[in-house]
């Protein structure tokens, strides 16, 4: 009888556990390779409802509604999607809804695509200008503790908090 291969626990698995323990019940996302494992875990879970979006700003509205309905949620997006949300972030700040965003970064470490660089470079500033508290992480050993602390911060203070996961963590693409 062949031995079953042990599945490696990744930072995405541990973030999913943080979501469940932190009361996250809805996850809004635009498909993204950097979030692929986490999205898959959310889609397969009976504890979390994963909702695919056509644009990231839909997720801001969806999660405001989730909060009003008594549910905590998380928005998963790539740094290029942050620019799509700027106008919707005013709802979060003005109404003082908590919003937890998990942003996979592009346009930084090892980027091959020049179109990703401007928004990658401006993501933290854009989020901060929209009233979000920014928690960057570029060390895989710090991802889970950063996410867990940011979840607490967002939902305890009714603030927008964004964790920015560096390309050093998610890996960078090579164009051949």
Buried (B, 14 or more C-beta within 10 A) or exposed (E): EEEEEEEEEBBBBBBBBBBBEBEBBBBBBBEBEBBEBBBEBBBEBEEBBBBEBEEBBBBBBBBBEBBEEEBBBBBBBBBBBBBBBBEBBEBBBEEEBBBBBBBBBBBBBEBEEEEBEEBBBBBBEBBEEBBBBBBBBBEBEBBBEBBBBBBBBBBEEEBBBBBBBBBBBBEBBEEE
